Amino acid sequence: MSVLHARQTIREQVAQLITPLTTTAGRVYTTRHHRLDQSKLPCLLVYILEENVDRSAFSKFRTLERTLILRIEGAARATSDLDDTLDSIGGEVEYALGGQLPAGVEEFYLQNVQIDYTSEGDVPLGVIKMDWFCRYRQTIAQPEEAGDTILVANAVLDGGTF
């Protein structure tokens, strides 16, 4: 049985929201490891940096409060207008995601931005790394066998499902 984790769903929803952006022209990849040759630049990589899980003590249902950091990394070929290109990528992403909440997410906002340059690899690159804070909840189901706990694939939020 294949279970689609909420992290993957969030990552894919965010990727859909930023795919139509002008500067990156649909080059959006939902992975941290993608070979970036010149034909794939500029582009965006969408991945999860970390996730913290806390069991809610105040819920009548057994729920997990999850907070994750979703990174959107924009990469562009290093040219004389590199900083302008990276600022355009960052601005387009912020505009596309501003005010948007992926389904089932309670809180979603830009937390940090880093801009860097690397000459490693085949193509010198400029990179803008945007870290987005995301908070959501999931319920825990208890199977019949003692000691085993499974995570329900759908997060329950305000009567709806994730």
Contact map, one row per residue, 1 for C-alpha under 8 A:
111000000000000000000000000000000000000000000000000000000000000000000000000000000000000000000000000000000000000000000000000000000000000000000000000000000000000000
111100000000000000000000000000000000000000000000000000000000000000000000000000000000000000000000000000000000000000000000000000000000000000000000000000000000000000
111110000000000000000000000000000000000000000000000000000000000000000000000000000000000000000000000000000000000000000000000000000000000000000000000000001000000000
011111011000000000000000000000000000000000000000000000000000000000000000000000000000000000000000000000000000000000000000000000000000000000000000000000001000000000
001111111000000000000000000000000000000000000000000000000000000000000000000000000000000000000000000000000000000000000000000000000000000000000000000000001000000000
000111111100000000000000000000000000000000000000000000000000000000000000000000000000000000000000000000000000000000000000000000000000000000000000000000001110000001
000011111110000000000000000000000000000000000001000000000000000000000000000000000000000000000000000000000000000000000000000000000000000000000000000000000000000000
000111111111000000000000000000000000000000000000000000000000000000000000000000000000000000000000000000000000000000000000000000000000000000000000000000000000000000
000111111111100000000000000000000000000000000000000000000000000000000000000000000000000000000000000000000000000000000000000000000000000000000000000000000000000000
000001111111110000000000000000000000000000000000000000000000000000000000000000000000000000000000000001100000000000000000000000000000000000000000000000000000000000
000000111111111000000000000001000000000000000111000000000000000000000100000000000000000000000000000000000000000000000000000000000000000000000000000000000000000000
000000011111111100000000000001000000000000000000000000000000000000000000000000000000000000000000000000000000000000000000000000000000000000000000000000000000000000
000000001111111110000000000000000000000000000000000000000000000000000000000000000000000000000000000001000000000000000000000000000000000000000000000000000000000000
000000000111111111000000000000000000000000000100000000000000000000000000000000000000000000000000100001000000000000000000000000000000000000000000000000000000000000
000000000011111111100000000111000000000000000100000000000000000000000000000000000000000000000000000000000000000000000000000000000000000000000000000000000000000000
000000000001111111110000000000000000000000000000000000000000000000000000000000000000000000000000000000000000000000000000000000000000000000000000000000000000000000
000000000000111111110000000000000000000000000000000000000000000000000000000000000000000000000001100000000000000000000000000000000000000000000000000000000000000000
000000000000011111111000010100000000000000000000000000000000000000000000000000000000000000001001100000000000000000000000000000000000000000000000000000000000000000
000000000000001111111001111100000000000000000000000000000000000000000000000000000000000000000000000000000000000000000000000000000000000000000000000000000000000000
000000000000000111111100110000000000000000000000000000000000000000000000000000000000000000000000000000000000000000000000000000000000000000000000000000000000000000
000000000000000001111111110000000000000000000000000000000000000000000000000000000000000000011001000000000000000000000000000000000000000000000000000000000000000000
000000000000000000011111110000000000000000000000000000000000000000000000000000000000000000010000000000000000000000000000000000000000000000000000000000000000000000
000000000000000000001111100000000000000001000000000000000000000000000000000000000000100110010000000000000000000000000000000000000000000000000000000000000000000000
000000000000000000101111111100000000000011110000000000000000000000000000000000000000000010000000000000000000000000000000000000000000000000000000000000000000000000
000000000000000000111111111000000000000000100000000000000000000000000000000000000000000000000000000000000000000000000000000000000000000000000000000000000000000000
000000000000000001111101111100000000000000100000000000000000000000000000000000000000000000000000000000000000000000000000000000000000000000000000000000000000000000
000000000000000000100001111110000000000111110000000000000000000000000000000000000000000000000000000000000000000000000000000000000000000000000000000000000000000000
000000000000001001100001011111000000000000111100000000000000000000000000000000000000000000000000000000000000000000000000000000000000000000000000000000000000000000
000000000000001000000000001111100100000000111100000000000000000000000000000000000000000000000000000000000000000000000000000000000000000000000000000000000000000000
000000000011001000000000000111110000000000001110000000000000000000000000000000000000000000000000000000000000000000000000000000000000000000000000000000000000000000
000000000000000000000000000011111100000000001110000000000000000000000000000000000000000000000000000000000000000000000000000000000000000000000000000000000000000000
000000000000000000000000000001111100000000001110000000000000000000000000000000000000000000000000000000000000000000000000000000000000000000000000000000000000000000
000000000000000000000000000000111110000000000000000000000000000000000000000000000000000000000000000000000000000000000000000000000000000000000000000000000000000000
000000000000000000000000000010111111000000001000000000000000000000000000000000000000000000000000000000000000000000000000000000000000000000000000000000000000000000
000000000000000000000000000000001111100000000000000000000000000000000000000000000000000000000000000000000000000000000000000000000000000000000000000000000000000000
000000000000000000000000000000000111111110000000000000000000000000000000000000000000000000000000000000000000000000000000000000000000000000000000000000000000000000
000000000000000000000000000000000011111110000000000000000000000000000000000000000000000000000000000000000000000000000000011000000000000000000000000000000000000000
000000000000000000000000000000000001111110000000000000000000000000000000000010000000000000000000000000000000000000000000001000000000000000000000000000000000000000
000000000000000000000000000000000001111110000000000000000000000000000000000000000000000000000000000000000000000000000000000000000000000000000000000000000000000000
000000000000000000000000001000000001111111100000000000000000000000000000000000000000000000000000000000000000000000000000000000000000000000000000000000000000000000
000000000000000000000001001000000001111111100000000000000000000000000000001110000000000000000000000000000000000000000000000000000000000000000000000000000000000000
000000000000000000000011001000000000000111110000000000000000000000000000011110000000000000000000000000000000000000000000000000000000000000000000000000000000000000
000000000000000000000001111110000000000111111000000000000000000000000000011100000000000000000000000000000000000000000000000000000000000000000000000000000000000000
000000000000000000000001001110000000000001111100000000000000000000000001111000000000000000000000000000000000000000000000000000000000000000000000000000000000000000
000000000000000000000000000111110100000000111110000000000000000000000011110000000000000000000000000000000000000000000000000000000000000000000000000000000000000000
000000000010011000000000000111110000000000011111000000000000000000000111100000000000000000000000000000000000000000000000000000000000000000000000000000000000000000
000000000010000000000000000001110000000000001111100000000000000000000111000000000000000000000000000000000000000000000000000000000000000000000000000000000000000000
000000100010000000000000000000000000000000000111111000000000000000011110000000000000000000000000000000000000000000000000000000000000000000000000000000000000000000
000000000000000000000000000000000000000000000011111000000000000000011110000000000000000000000000000000000000000000000000000000000000000000000000000000000000000000
000000000000000000000000000000000000000000000001111100000000000000011100000000000000000000000000000000000000000000000000000000000000000000000000000000000000000000
000000000000000000000000000000000000000000000001111110000000000001111000000000000000000000000000000000000000000000000000000000000000000000000000000000000000000000
000000000000000000000000000000000000000000000000011111000000000001110000000000000000000000000000000000000000000000000000000000000000000000000000000000000000000000
000000000000000000000000000000000000000000000000001111100000000111100000000000000000000000000000000000000000000000000000000000000000000000000000000000000000000000
000000000000000000000000000000000000000000000000000111110000000111000000000000000000000000000000000000000000000000000000000000000000000000000000000000000000000000
000000000000000000000000000000000000000000000000000011111000011110000000000000000000000000000000000000000000000000000000000000000000000000000000000000000000000000
000000000000000000000000000000000000000000000000000001111110011110000000000000000000000000000000000000000000000000000000000000000000000000000000000000000000000000
000000000000000000000000000000000000000000000000000000111110000000000000000000000000000000000000000000000000000000000000000000000000000000000000000000000000000000
000000000000000000000000000000000000000000000000000000011111000000000000000000000000000000000000000000000000000000000000000000000000000000000000000000000000000000
000000000000000000000000000000000000000000000000000000011111111000000000000000000000000000000000000000000000000000000000000000000000000000000000000000000000000000
000000000000000000000000000000000000000000000000000000000111110000000000000000000000000000000000000000000000000000000000000000000000000000000000000000000000000000
000000000000000000000000000000000000000000000000000000000011111000000000000000000000000000000000000000000000000000000000000000000000000000100000000000000000000000
000000000000000000000000000000000000000000000000000000110011111100000000000000000000000000000000000000000000000000000000000000000000000000111000000000000000000000
000000000000000000000000000000000000000000000000000000110010111110000000000000000000000000000000000000000000000000000000000000000000000011110000000000000000000000
000000000000000000000000000000000000000000000000000011110000011111000000000000000000000000000000000000000000000000000000000000000000000011110000000000000000000000
000000000000000000000000000000000000000000000000000011110000001111100000000000000000000000000000000000000000000000000000000000000000001111000000000000000000000000
000000000000000000000000000000000000000000000000001111000000000111110000000000000000000000000000000000000000000000000000000000000000001111000000000000000000000000
000000000000000000000000000000000000000000000000001110000000000011111000000000000000000000000000000000000000000000000000000000000000111100000000000000000000000000
000000000000000000000000000000000000000000000001111100000000000001111100000000000000000000000000000000000000000000000000000000000000111000000000000000000000000000
000000000000000000000000000000000000000000000001111000000000000000111110000000000000000000000000000000000000000000000000000000000011110000000000000000000000000000
000000000010000000000000000000000000000000000111110000000000000000011111000000000000000000000000000000000000000000000000000000000011110000000000000000000000000000
000000000000000000000000000000000000000000001111100000000000000000001111100000000000000000000000000000000000000000000000000000001111000000000000000000000000000000
000000000000000000000000000000000000000000011110000000000000000000000111110000000000000000000000000000000000000000000000000000001111000000000000000000000000000000
000000000000000000000000000000000000000000011100000000000000000000000011111000000000000000000000000000000000000000000000000000111100000000000000000000000000000000
000000000000000000000000000000000000000001111000000000000000000000000001111100000000010011000000000000000000000000000000000000111000000000000000000000000000000000
000000000000000000000000000000000000000011110000000000000000000000000000111110000000010000000000000000000000000000000000000011110000000000000000000000000000000000
000000000000000000000000000000000000000011100000000000000000000000000000011111000100110000000000000000000000000000000000000011100000000000000000000000000000000000
000000000000000000000000000000000000010011000000000000000000000000000000001111100100000000000000000000000000000000000000001111000000000000000000000000000000000000
000000000000000000000000000000000000000000000000000000000000000000000000000111111100000000000000000000000000000000001000001111000000000000000000000000000000000000
000000000000000000000000000000000000000000000000000000000000000000000000000011111100000000000000000000000000000000000000000000000000000000000000000000000000000000
000000000000000000000000000000000000000000000000000000000000000000000000000001111100000000000000000000000000000000000000000000000000000000000000000000000000000000
000000000000000000000000000000000000000000000000000000000000000000000000000001111111100000000000000000000000000000000000000000000000000000000000000000000000000000
000000000000000000000000000000000000000000000000000000000000000000000000000111111111110000000000000000000000000000000000000001000000000000000000000000000000000000
000000000000000000000000000000000000000000000000000000000000000000000000000000001111111000000000000000000000000000000000000001000000000000000000000000000000000000
000000000000000000000000000000000000000000000000000000000000000000000000000000001111111100000000000000000000000000000000000000000000000000000000000000000000000000
000000000000000000000010000000000000000000000000000000000000000000000000000100001111111110000000000000000000000000000000000000000000000000000000000000000000000000
000000000000000000000000000000000000000000000000000000000000000000000000011100000111111111000000000000000000000000100000000001110000000000000000000000000000000000
000000000000000000000000000000000000000000000000000000000000000000000000000000000011111111100000000000000000000000000000000000000000000000000000000000000000000000
000000000000000000000010000000000000000000000000000000000000000000000000000000000001111111110000000000000000000000000000000000000000000000000000000000000000000000
000000000000000000000011000000000000000000000000000000000000000000000000010000000000111111111000000000000000000000000000000000000000000000000000000000000000000000
000000000000000000000000000000000000000000000000000000000000000000000000010000000000011111111100000000000000000000000000000000010100000000000000000000000000000000
000000000000000000000000000000000000000000000000000000000000000000000000000000000000001111111110000000000000000000000000000000000000000000000000000000000000000000
000000000000000000001110000000000000000000000000000000000000000000000000000000000000000111111111000000000000000000000000000000000000000000000000000000000000000000
000000000000000001001000000000000000000000000000000000000000000000000000000000000000000011111111100000000000000000000000000000000000000000000000000000000000000000
000000000000000000000000000000000000000000000000000000000000000000000000000000000000000001111111110000000000010000000000000000000000000000000000000000000000000000
000000000000000000000000000000000000000000000000000000000000000000000000000000000000000000111111110000000000000000000000000000000000000000000000000000000000000000
000000000000000011001000000000000000000000000000000000000000000000000000000000000000000000011111110100000000000000000000000000000000000000000000000000000000000000
000000000000010011000000000000000000000000000000000000000000000000000000000000000000000000001111111110000000000000000000000000000000000000000000000000000000000000
000000000000000000000000000000000000000000000000000000000000000000000000000000000000000000000111111100000000100000000000000000000000000000000000000000000000000000
000000000000000000000000000000000000000000000000000000000000000000000000000000000000000000000000111110000000000000000000000000000000000000000000000000000000000000
000000000000000000000000000000000000000000000000000000000000000000000000000000000000000000000001111111000001000000000000000000000000000000000000000000000000000000
000000000000000000000000000000000000000000000000000000000000000000000000000000000000000000000000101111111111000000000000000000000000000000000000000000000000000000
000000000100110000000000000000000000000000000000000000000000000000000000000000000000000000000000000111111000000000000000000000000000000000000000000000000000000000
000000000100000000000000000000000000000000000000000000000000000000000000000000000000000000000000000011111000000000000000000000000000000000000000000000000000000001
000000000000000000000000000000000000000000000000000000000000000000000000000000000000000000000000000011111100000000000000000000000000000100000000000000000011100111
000000000000000000000000000000000000000000000000000000000000000000000000000000000000000000000000000011111111000000000000000000000000011110000000000000000000000000
000000000000000000000000000000000000000000000000000000000000000000000000000000000000000000000000000010011111000000000000000000000000011100000000000000000000000000
000000000000000000000000000000000000000000000000000000000000000000000000000000000000000000000000000010001111100000000000000000000000111100000000000000000000000000
000000000000000000000000000000000000000000000000000000000000000000000000000000000000000000000000000110001111110000000000000000000001111000000000000000000000000000
000000000000000000000000000000000000000000000000000000000000000000000000000000000000000000000000010000000011111000000000000000000001110000000000000000000000000000
000000000000000000000000000000000000000000000000000000000000000000000000000000000000000000000100000000000001111100000000000000000111100000000000000000000000000000
000000000000000000000000000000000000000000000000000000000000000000000000000000000000000000000000000000000000111110000000000000000111100000000000000000000000000000
000000000000000000000000000000000000000000000000000000000000000000000000000000000000000000000000000000000000011111000000000000000111000000000000000000000000000000
000000000000000000000000000000000000000000000000000000000000000000000000000000000000000000000000000000000000001111100000000000011110000000000000000000000000000000
000000000000000000000000000000000000000000000000000000000000000000000000000000000000000000000000000000000000000111110000000000011100000000000000000000000000000000
000000000000000000000000000000000000000000000000000000000000000000000000000000000000010000000000000000000000000011111000000001111000000000000000000000000000000000
000000000000000000000000000000000000000000000000000000000000000000000000000000000000000000000000000000000000000001111100000001110000000000000000000000000000000000
000000000000000000000000000000000000000000000000000000000000000000000000000001000000000000000000000000000000000000111110000111100000000000000000000000000000000000
000000000000000000000000000000000000000000000000000000000000000000000000000000000000000000000000000000000000000000011111000111100000000000000000000000000000000000
000000000000000000000000000000000000000000000000000000000000000000000000000000000000000000000000000000000000000000001111101110000000000000000000000000000000000000
000000000000000000000000000000000000000000000000000000000000000000000000000000000000000000000000000000000000000000000111111100000000000000000000000000000000000000
000000000000000000000000000000000000000000000000000000000000000000000000000000000000000000000000000000000000000000000011111100000000000000000000000000000000000000
000000000000000000000000000000000000100000000000000000000000000000000000000000000000000000000000000000000000000000000001111100000000000000000000000000000000000000
000000000000000000000000000000000000110000000000000000000000000000000000000011000000000000000000000000000000000000000011111110000000000000000000000000000000000000
000000000000000000000000000000000000000000000000000000000000000000000000000011000000000000000000000000000000000000001111111111000000000000000000000000000000000000
000000000000000000000000000000000000000000000000000000000000000000000000001111000000000000000000000000000000000000001110001111100000000000000000000000000000000000
000000000000000000000000000000000000000000000000000000000000000000000000001111000110010000000000000000000000000000111100000111110000000000000000000000000000000000
000000000000000000000000000000000000000000000000000000000000000000000000111100000000010000000000000000000000000000111100000011111000000000000000000000000000000000
000000000000000000000000000000000000000000000000000000000000000000000000111000000000010001000000000000000000000011110000000001111100000000000000000000000000000000
000000000000000000000000000000000000000000000000000000000000000000000011110000000000000000000000000000000000000011100000000000111110000000000000000000000000000000
000000000000000000000000000000000000000000000000000000000000000000000011100000000000000001000000000000000000011111000000000000011111000000000000000000000000000000
000000000000000000000000000000000000000000000000000000000000000000001111000000000000000000000000000000000000011110000000000000001111100000000000000000000000000000
000000000000000000000000000000000000000000000000000000000000000000001111000000000000000000000000000000000001111100000000000000000111110000000000000000000000000000
000000000000000000000000000000000000000000000000000000000000000000111100000000000000000000000000000000000011111000000000000000000011111000000000000000000000000000
000000000000000000000000000000000000000000000000000000000000000000111100000000000000000000000000000000001111100000000000000000000001111100000000000000000000000000
000000000000000000000000000000000000000000000000000000000000000011110000000000000000000000000000000000001111000000000000000000000000111110000000000000000000000000
000000000000000000000000000000000000000000000000000000000000000011100000000000000000000000000000000000011110000000000000000000000000011111000000000000000010000000
000000000000000000000000000000000000000000000000000000000000001111000000000000000000000000000000000000001000000000000000000000000000001111100000000000000011100000
000000000000000000000000000000000000000000000000000000000000001111000000000000000000000000000000000000000000000000000000000000000000000111110000000000110111100000
000000000000000000000000000000000000000000000000000000000000111100000000000000000000000000000000000000000000000000000000000000000000000011111000000000110111000000
000000000000000000000000000000000000000000000000000000000000011100000000000000000000000000000000000000000000000000000000000000000000000001111100000011110000000000
000000000000000000000000000000000000000000000000000000000000010000000000000000000000000000000000000000000000000000000000000000000000000000111110000011110000000000
000000000000000000000000000000000000000000000000000000000000000000000000000000000000000000000000000000000000000000000000000000000000000000011111000111000000000000
000000000000000000000000000000000000000000000000000000000000000000000000000000000000000000000000000000000000000000000000000000000000000000001111110111000000000000
000000000000000000000000000000000000000000000000000000000000000000000000000000000000000000000000000000000000000000000000000000000000000000000111110000000000000000
000000000000000000000000000000000000000000000000000000000000000000000000000000000000000000000000000000000000000000000000000000000000000000000011111100000000000000
000000000000000000000000000000000000000000000000000000000000000000000000000000000000000000000000000000000000000000000000000000000000000000000011111100000000000000
000000000000000000000000000000000000000000000000000000000000000000000000000000000000000000000000000000000000000000000000000000000000000000000000111110000000000000
000000000000000000000000000000000000000000000000000000000000000000000000000000000000000000000000000000000000000000000000000000000000000000000110111111000000000000
000000000000000000000000000000000000000000000000000000000000000000000000000000000000000000000000000000000000000000000000000000000000000000011110001111100000000000
000000000000000000000000000000000000000000000000000000000000000000000000000000000000000000000000000000000000000000000000000000000000000000011110000111110000000000
000000000000000000000000000000000000000000000000000000000000000000000000000000000000000000000000000000000000000000000000000000000000000001111000000011111000000000
000000000000000000000000000000000000000000000000000000000000000000000000000000000000000000000000000000000000000000000000000000000000000001111000000001111110000000
001111000000000000000000000000000000000000000000000000000000000000000000000000000000000000000000000000000000000000000000000000000000000000000000000000111110000000
000001000000000000000000000000000000000000000000000000000000000000000000000000000000000000000000000000000000000000000000000000000000000001100000000000011111000011
000001000000000000000000000000000000000000000000000000000000000000000000000000000000000000000000000000010000000000000000000000000000000111100000000000011111100011
000000000000000000000000000000000000000000000000000000000000000000000000000000000000000000000000000000010000000000000000000000000000000011100000000000000111111111
000000000000000000000000000000000000000000000000000000000000000000000000000000000000000000000000000000010000000000000000000000000000000011000000000000000011111111
000000000000000000000000000000000000000000000000000000000000000000000000000000000000000000000000000000000000000000000000000000000000000000000000000000000001111100
000000000000000000000000000000000000000000000000000000000000000000000000000000000000000000000000000000000000000000000000000000000000000000000000000000000001111110
000000000000000000000000000000000000000000000000000000000000000000000000000000000000000000000000000000010000000000000000000000000000000000000000000000000001111111
000000000000000000000000000000000000000000000000000000000000000000000000000000000000000000000000000000010000000000000000000000000000000000000000000000000111101111
000001000000000000000000000000000000000000000000000000000000000000000000000000000000000000000000000000110000000000000000000000000000000000000000000000000111100111
